Amino acid sequence: MRRLGAIADDFTGATDLATNLAKRGFRVVVIPGGALDAAEARVRALPDRPDAVVIALKSRTAPVATAVADSLRALDLLESLDCDRFYLKYCSTFDSTDEGNIGPVLDALSKRLDAGRVVVVPSFPANGRTVEGGILSVHGVPLAESPMKDHPLTPMRRSRVADLLAPQTSAPVGEVYSDVVDRGSEALAEALSQSSARYVVVDAATDAQLDTIAGATAGDVLVSGGSGLALGMTPPQADVEQGSGSLPAAVDAGADTDDTLDVAARPHAGSLVVSGSASSMTRTQVAHGRAHLPARKIDVQALIDDAPAELGRAVVWVLAHAFDEDADGAPRPPLVYAVDSLDDLSVSYRYPDGLAPADRPHPSELIEQHLGALVATVAERGVTHILVAGGETSGSTVTALGLSELVIGAEIAPGVCWAQGHTAHGTLVDIALKSGNFGSEDMFTSAWKVLHP
């Protein structure tokens, strides 16, 4: 029986992929990249061995050498867990620069696995990410014309995926268009086998086309893309269904484990939303949250002046609101956020006299550290239902909590789910990690209905 091993370049991407694999019937577990040392023993000790293991790295914007080294270390673990097929998960908007990190990591993994050709499939139609004629669009708008063109870390100024990838690798990059995909898996497999390119960008604008791509690449040792490709994959146990034509039931939030049945046992748990993302959708969600929830904007200057003191003030404020309920008894979580306008990204701050520019922490680093420390502190005081917006913020939060693995639970929206894990202190938390541009406008207020049906 084949076992899938996946490497995601950020934490929201990992749970995004795990959500889609679970929907297809995979038994899946997510392992944070900072918890790899003892992960093999923990995974082997699970009562039901997963047939998909997703490792959540924080490598999307890391130095290239670090991203490559972390990815290869993750591959080592996956191979030790008997994975024999692999999936490199990156953002559906192909977040990267001309230096990387998608290309260098693909180069390293494909060389290690002796993968002669790897498909590149960022599409996720359910979230408006499609590739047609090689052009990546976001809700019908070419990537370079979408809000992603102004991303503070990875501004996307081209729309053709091959043009985004080519500067990052010395390997040839090819394309296969939808007219070939629409002929079916066998025709697509034949076209891919005839390509001389190591990396092949494949059009996909519908779930049916993702199904075709998944079928055509079912025997590939390595595939790459956003999480959408997982929606066409078949779990190993389906191979023994004797032609029933149906997939196993998707992994449920409470499937066979005590951990994932414990929400009702903690009715007085506090709730919290934290957002470090500057993305367009998250800013819309912050605006909606401010209108309906207690809200506190992070004071970056206060963090520069005295981070511990500002953390203390934030903890007191969160604890004063985290156990609030609305008139129907539903959670009314406080919202702690960093950005509600792009103007926030150009603010100048005062640093202590004598501190060299090279030694000045970037505001985004201070925000991530602050939110991670805030969540970790209040989690040990009963605030154990937590929604996190932003990939970098999610990585910092999971690391600060010391979560060693995440069990995937109920889906909130395409690519976003609740998950559970234990902190370094043994506290059980329910956590949702939301990619910046995913989710509906009201997610900060509506996600709790899924956790408390």
C-alpha positions as CSV (number, residue, x, y, z in Angstrom):
1,M,0.0,0.0,0.0
2,R,1.4,3.4,-1.0
3,R,1.8,6.1,1.6
4,L,1.9,9.8,0.6
5,G,4.4,12.1,2.2
6,A,3.9,15.9,1.7
7,I,6.1,18.9,2.4
8,A,4.3,22.2,2.7
9,D,6.2,25.5,2.7
10,D,4.0,27.0,5.5
11,F,1.6,26.0,8.2
12,T,-1.6,27.1,6.6
13,G,-0.7,25.4,3.4
14,A,-0.1,22.1,5.4
15,T,-3.6,22.2,6.9
16,D,-5.0,23.3,3.6
17,L,-3.6,20.2,1.9
18,A,-4.5,17.9,4.8
19,T,-8.1,19.2,4.7
20,N,-8.4,18.2,1.0
21,L,-6.7,14.9,1.5
22,A,-9.1,14.1,4.4
23,K,-12.1,15.0,2.2
24,R,-10.9,12.3,-0.2
25,G,-10.7,9.7,2.5
26,F,-7.0,9.8,3.4
27,R,-6.1,9.2,7.1
28,V,-3.8,12.2,7.5
29,V,-1.7,13.7,10.2
30,V,0.2,17.1,10.2
31,I,3.7,17.3,11.7
32,P,5.1,20.8,12.4
33,G,8.6,21.2,11.0
34,G,10.0,22.1,14.4
35,A,8.9,18.8,15.9
36,L,10.6,16.4,13.5
37,D,13.1,14.8,15.9
38,A,10.7,12.5,17.7
39,A,8.0,12.5,15.0
40,E,8.8,9.0,13.6
41,A,8.1,7.3,17.0
42,R,4.9,9.4,17.5
43,V,3.5,8.6,14.1
44,R,4.3,4.9,14.4
45,A,2.6,4.9,17.8
46,L,-0.7,6.2,16.5
47,P,-3.5,3.7,16.8
48,D,-4.4,4.1,13.1
49,R,-1.3,4.5,10.9
50,P,-1.9,7.5,8.6
51,D,-1.7,6.9,4.9
52,A,-0.7,10.6,4.4
53,V,1.8,12.5,6.4
54,V,2.1,16.3,5.9
55,I,5.1,18.2,7.2
56,A,4.5,21.9,7.9
57,L,7.6,23.9,7.3
58,K,8.1,27.7,7.6
59,S,10.2,27.9,4.5
60,R,8.3,30.0,2.0
61,T,10.3,33.1,2.6
62,A,13.3,31.6,4.4
63,P,16.8,31.9,2.9
64,V,17.1,29.5,-0.1
65,A,19.7,27.3,1.6
66,T,17.5,27.0,4.7
67,A,14.4,26.1,2.7
68,V,16.3,23.4,0.8
69,A,17.9,22.0,3.9
70,D,14.6,21.9,5.8
71,S,12.8,20.3,2.9
72,L,15.4,17.6,2.5
73,R,15.3,16.9,6.3
74,A,11.5,16.6,6.0
75,L,12.0,14.2,3.1
76,D,14.3,12.1,5.3
77,L,11.5,11.7,7.9
78,L,8.9,10.9,5.3
79,E,11.1,8.2,3.8
80,S,11.7,6.8,7.3
81,L,7.9,6.5,7.7
82,D,7.8,4.4,4.6
83,C,6.3,7.1,2.3
84,D,6.9,6.1,-1.3
85,R,5.1,9.0,-3.1
86,F,5.7,12.7,-2.4
87,Y,3.9,16.0,-2.8
88,L,5.5,19.5,-2.6
89,K,2.8,21.9,-1.5
90,Y,3.2,25.6,-2.2
91,C,0.8,28.5,-2.3
92,S,-1.9,28.5,-5.0
93,T,-0.7,32.0,-5.9
94,F,2.8,30.6,-6.4
95,D,4.3,32.9,-3.7
96,S,8.0,33.2,-4.5
97,T,10.7,35.4,-5.9
98,D,13.2,35.0,-8.8
99,E,15.6,33.5,-6.2
100,G,13.1,30.9,-4.9
101,N,12.0,29.1,-2.9
102,I,9.8,26.9,-5.1
103,G,12.4,26.2,-7.8
104,P,15.4,25.4,-5.6
105,V,13.3,23.1,-3.4
106,L,11.9,21.3,-6.5
107,D,15.4,20.9,-7.8
108,A,16.6,19.3,-4.5
109,L,13.6,17.0,-4.1
110,S,13.5,15.9,-7.7
111,K,17.2,15.1,-7.7
112,R,17.0,13.1,-4.4
113,L,14.0,11.2,-5.7
114,D,15.3,10.8,-9.2
115,A,12.1,12.3,-10.5
116,G,12.7,12.9,-14.2
117,R,9.5,15.0,-14.6
118,V,7.3,16.8,-12.1
119,V,4.0,18.5,-12.8
120,V,3.4,22.0,-11.5
121,V,-0.3,22.5,-10.6
122,P,-1.0,25.6,-8.4
123,S,-4.8,25.6,-9.3
124,F,-7.4,25.5,-6.6
125,P,-10.7,26.4,-8.4
126,A,-12.8,26.3,-5.2
127,N,-10.8,29.3,-4.0
128,G,-10.7,31.0,-7.4
129,R,-7.1,30.0,-8.3
130,T,-7.1,28.7,-11.9
131,V,-4.5,28.2,-14.7
132,E,-5.6,28.5,-18.3
133,G,-3.2,28.8,-21.2
134,G,-0.4,28.8,-18.6
135,I,-1.7,32.0,-17.0
136,L,-2.5,31.9,-13.2
137,S,-5.6,33.9,-12.3
138,V,-7.2,34.8,-8.9
139,H,-11.0,35.0,-9.2
140,G,-10.6,35.6,-12.9
141,V,-7.9,38.3,-12.6
142,P,-4.4,37.5,-13.9
143,L,-2.1,37.1,-10.9
144,A,0.1,40.2,-11.8
145,E,-3.1,42.3,-11.8
146,S,-4.5,40.9,-8.5
147,P,-3.8,42.1,-5.0
148,M,-0.9,39.7,-4.9
149,K,1.1,42.1,-7.0
150,D,1.6,44.1,-3.9
151,H,2.4,41.3,-1.5
152,P,4.9,42.7,1.0
153,L,7.2,39.6,0.9
154,T,6.6,38.0,-2.5
155,P,5.1,40.6,-4.9
156,M,3.8,38.7,-7.9
157,R,4.5,40.7,-11.0
158,R,4.0,38.0,-13.6
159,S,1.0,35.8,-14.4
160,R,2.5,33.0,-16.5
161,V,3.5,30.2,-14.1
162,A,6.4,29.1,-16.3
163,D,7.8,32.7,-16.2
164,L,7.6,32.6,-12.4
165,L,9.4,29.3,-12.1
166,A,12.0,29.6,-14.9
167,P,14.2,32.2,-13.1
168,Q,14.3,29.9,-10.0
169,T,15.8,26.8,-11.7
170,S,18.2,25.8,-14.4
171,A,15.9,23.0,-15.5
172,P,13.6,23.4,-18.5
173,V,10.0,24.4,-17.8
174,G,7.2,23.3,-20.2
175,E,3.4,23.7,-20.4
176,V,0.4,21.5,-21.2
177,Y,-2.8,23.2,-21.9
178,S,-6.4,22.4,-21.2
179,D,-7.2,21.0,-24.7
180,V,-4.8,18.1,-23.8
181,V,-6.2,17.8,-20.2
182,D,-9.7,17.5,-21.5
183,R,-8.9,14.4,-23.5
184,G,-8.5,12.5,-20.3
185,S,-5.9,10.9,-18.1
186,E,-4.4,8.6,-20.6
187,A,-3.9,11.3,-23.2
188,L,-2.4,13.7,-20.6
189,A,-0.1,11.0,-19.3
190,E,1.1,10.4,-22.9
191,A,1.7,14.1,-23.4
192,L,3.6,14.4,-20.2
193,S,5.8,11.4,-21.1
194,Q,6.7,13.1,-24.3
195,S,7.7,16.4,-22.7
196,S,11.4,17.1,-22.6
197,A,10.9,19.5,-19.7
198,R,11.7,18.5,-16.1
199,Y,8.9,20.7,-14.8
200,V,5.5,20.9,-16.6
201,V,2.9,23.5,-15.8
202,V,-0.5,21.9,-16.4
203,D,-3.7,23.9,-17.0
204,A,-6.6,23.3,-14.5
205,A,-9.7,25.5,-14.1
206,T,-12.1,22.9,-12.8
207,D,-12.1,20.1,-10.3
208,A,-12.7,17.7,-13.2
209,Q,-9.4,18.8,-14.7
210,L,-7.7,18.3,-11.4
211,D,-9.1,14.7,-11.3
212,T,-7.6,14.1,-14.8
213,I,-4.2,15.4,-13.7
214,A,-4.2,13.3,-10.6
215,G,-5.1,10.2,-12.6
216,A,-2.4,10.9,-15.2
217,T,0.3,11.3,-12.5
218,A,-0.9,8.6,-10.1
219,G,2.4,6.7,-10.7
220,D,4.7,9.7,-10.3
221,V,7.1,9.7,-7.4
222,L,6.8,13.5,-7.0
223,V,4.1,15.9,-7.8
224,S,3.9,19.6,-6.9
225,G,1.2,22.2,-6.6
226,G,-1.4,23.9,-4.4
227,S,-3.8,21.8,-2.4
228,G,-6.3,21.5,-5.3
229,L,-4.5,18.5,-6.9
230,A,-5.2,16.5,-3.7
231,L,-8.9,16.7,-4.6
232,G,-8.3,14.3,-7.4
233,M,-6.2,11.8,-5.5
234,T,-7.4,8.4,-4.4
235,P,-6.4,7.1,-0.9
236,P,-4.5,3.8,-0.7
237,Q,-7.4,2.0,1.0
238,A,-9.6,2.7,-2.0
239,D,-7.5,0.4,-4.0
240,V,-9.1,-2.6,-2.2
241,E,-12.7,-1.5,-2.6
242,Q,-13.2,-4.1,-5.3
243,G,-14.6,-1.7,-7.8
244,S,-17.3,-0.4,-5.6
245,G,-16.9,3.0,-7.3
246,S,-17.0,4.8,-3.9
247,L,-14.4,6.4,-1.8
248,P,-14.0,5.8,2.0
249,A,-15.7,8.3,4.2
250,A,-13.6,11.4,4.8
251,V,-11.6,11.6,8.0
252,D,-13.9,13.1,10.7
253,A,-12.9,15.5,13.4
254,G,-13.6,12.7,15.9
255,A,-12.5,9.6,14.1
256,D,-11.4,7.0,16.5
257,T,-9.5,9.2,18.8
258,D,-10.3,10.8,22.1
259,D,-8.4,14.0,21.2
260,T,-10.8,14.9,18.4
261,L,-13.9,14.3,20.5
262,D,-13.1,16.6,23.3
263,V,-14.7,19.9,22.2
264,A,-17.9,19.2,24.1
265,A,-15.9,18.2,27.1
266,R,-14.5,21.7,27.4
267,P,-17.6,23.9,27.1
268,H,-16.0,26.8,29.0
269,A,-12.9,27.1,26.8
270,G,-12.0,30.6,25.8
271,S,-11.8,31.7,22.2
272,L,-9.5,34.0,20.3
273,V,-8.7,35.3,16.8
274,V,-5.3,36.6,15.9
275,S,-4.3,38.0,12.6
276,G,-0.8,39.0,11.3
277,S,-1.7,38.9,7.6
278,A,-1.9,42.0,5.4
279,S,-3.7,40.2,2.6
280,S,-6.7,41.7,0.9
281,M,-9.2,39.1,2.2
282,T,-7.8,39.2,5.7
283,R,-8.2,43.0,5.8
284,T,-11.8,42.5,4.8
285,Q,-12.2,39.9,7.5
286,V,-10.6,42.2,10.1
287,A,-13.0,45.0,9.1
288,H,-16.0,42.6,9.6
289,G,-14.5,41.4,12.9
290,R,-14.0,44.9,14.2
291,A,-17.7,45.6,13.6
292,H,-18.8,42.5,15.5
293,L,-16.1,41.5,18.0
294,P,-14.0,43.1,20.7
295,A,-10.9,44.2,18.8
296,R,-7.3,45.3,19.6
297,K,-4.8,46.5,17.1
298,I,-1.2,45.7,17.8
299,D,0.9,48.7,18.8
300,V,4.1,48.0,17.0
301,Q,5.9,51.0,18.5
302,A,5.0,49.7,22.0
303,L,6.6,46.3,21.0
304,I,9.8,48.1,20.0
305,D,9.8,50.1,23.2
306,D,9.0,47.3,25.6
307,A,7.7,44.0,24.1
308,P,7.2,42.2,27.5
309,A,5.1,45.0,28.9
310,E,3.0,45.2,25.7
311,L,2.5,41.4,25.9
312,G,1.3,41.7,29.5
313,R,-1.2,44.3,28.5
314,A,-2.5,42.2,25.6
315,V,-2.8,39.1,27.8
316,V,-4.9,41.0,30.4
317,W,-7.2,42.4,27.6
318,V,-7.6,39.0,25.9
319,L,-8.5,37.2,29.2
320,A,-11.1,39.9,29.8
321,H,-13.0,39.0,26.6
322,A,-12.1,35.5,25.6
323,F,-14.9,33.8,27.5
324,D,-17.7,36.2,26.3
325,E,-20.7,34.7,24.5
326,D,-23.4,36.3,22.4
327,A,-27.1,36.2,23.1
328,D,-27.4,32.7,21.7
329,G,-24.5,31.3,23.8
330,A,-22.1,31.2,20.9
331,P,-18.5,32.3,21.4
332,R,-17.7,36.0,20.9
333,P,-14.0,35.9,20.6
334,P,-11.7,38.9,20.9
335,L,-9.7,39.8,17.8
336,V,-6.0,40.9,18.0
337,Y,-4.8,42.1,14.6
338,A,-1.8,43.8,13.0
339,V,-3.1,45.3,9.7
340,D,-6.3,46.8,8.6
341,S,-4.9,49.1,5.9
342,L,-2.0,48.8,3.5
343,D,-0.8,52.1,5.0
344,D,0.2,50.1,8.0
345,L,3.0,48.6,6.0
346,S,4.7,52.0,5.4
347,V,4.7,53.4,8.9
348,S,8.1,54.5,10.3
349,Y,9.0,53.6,13.8
350,R,11.5,54.9,16.4
351,Y,14.2,52.6,17.6
352,P,16.5,53.0,20.6
353,D,19.5,55.3,20.1
354,G,22.6,53.5,19.1
355,L,20.9,50.5,17.7
356,A,22.4,49.8,14.3
357,P,19.9,49.5,11.4
358,A,21.1,45.9,10.8
359,D,20.1,45.1,14.4
360,R,16.6,46.5,14.2
361,P,14.0,43.8,14.2
362,H,11.5,44.0,11.3
363,P,8.0,45.0,12.4
364,S,6.6,41.7,11.0
365,E,9.0,39.7,13.1
366,L,7.9,41.6,16.2
367,I,4.3,41.0,15.3
368,E,4.8,37.2,14.8
369,Q,6.7,36.9,18.1
370,H,4.1,38.9,19.9
371,L,1.1,36.9,18.6
372,G,2.9,33.6,19.2
373,A,3.7,34.5,22.8
374,L,0.2,35.8,23.3
375,V,-1.5,32.7,22.1
376,A,0.9,30.4,24.1
377,T,0.3,32.4,27.3
378,V,-3.5,32.5,27.2
379,A,-3.8,28.9,26.0
380,E,-2.5,27.8,29.4
381,R,-5.2,30.0,31.0
382,G,-8.1,28.3,29.3
383,V,-8.2,30.1,25.9
384,T,-7.9,26.9,23.8
385,H,-10.1,27.7,20.8
386,I,-7.9,29.7,18.5
387,L,-8.2,31.0,14.9
388,V,-5.0,32.3,13.3
389,A,-4.9,34.3,10.1
390,G,-1.7,34.4,8.0
391,G,0.9,31.8,7.1
392,E,3.8,33.3,8.9
393,T,1.7,34.1,12.0
394,S,0.4,30.5,11.9
395,G,4.0,29.2,11.9
396,S,5.0,31.3,14.8
397,T,1.9,30.4,16.8
398,V,2.2,26.6,16.3
399,T,5.9,26.9,17.3
400,A,5.1,29.0,20.4
401,L,2.4,26.5,21.5
402,G,4.9,23.6,21.0
403,L,2.4,21.5,19.0
404,S,4.0,18.3,17.9
405,E,1.2,17.0,15.6
406,L,-2.2,18.1,14.4
407,V,-5.2,15.9,13.8
408,I,-7.5,17.3,11.1
409,G,-11.1,18.1,12.0
410,A,-14.1,19.9,10.5
411,E,-13.7,22.0,7.4
412,I,-14.6,25.7,7.8
413,A,-14.1,26.8,4.2
414,P,-12.2,25.5,1.2
415,G,-8.6,25.1,2.4
416,V,-9.4,25.9,6.0
417,C,-10.2,23.5,8.8
418,W,-10.2,23.1,12.6
419,A,-7.5,20.9,13.9
420,Q,-6.4,19.6,17.4
421,G,-3.2,19.1,19.1
422,H,-1.5,19.2,22.5
423,T,0.8,22.1,23.6
424,A,4.2,21.6,25.1
425,H,2.5,21.6,28.5
426,G,-0.1,19.0,27.5
427,T,-3.0,21.3,27.0
428,L,-5.4,20.3,24.3
429,V,-6.2,23.1,21.8
430,D,-8.5,23.5,18.9
431,I,-6.8,25.6,16.2
432,A,-7.6,26.8,12.7
433,L,-4.8,28.1,10.5
434,K,-6.1,30.3,7.8
435,S,-4.1,31.4,4.7
436,G,-4.3,35.1,4.3
437,N,-6.5,35.2,1.2
438,F,-8.8,32.2,2.1
439,G,-12.2,32.2,3.7
440,S,-15.3,34.3,3.6
441,E,-15.7,37.9,4.9
442,D,-17.4,36.7,8.1
443,M,-15.0,33.9,8.9
444,F,-13.8,35.4,12.2
445,T,-17.4,35.3,13.5
446,S,-18.8,32.2,11.6
447,A,-15.9,29.7,12.1
448,W,-17.1,28.9,15.6
449,K,-20.4,27.4,14.4
450,V,-18.4,24.6,12.8
451,L,-16.5,24.0,16.0
452,H,-19.7,24.1,18.1
453,P,-22.4,22.7,15.7
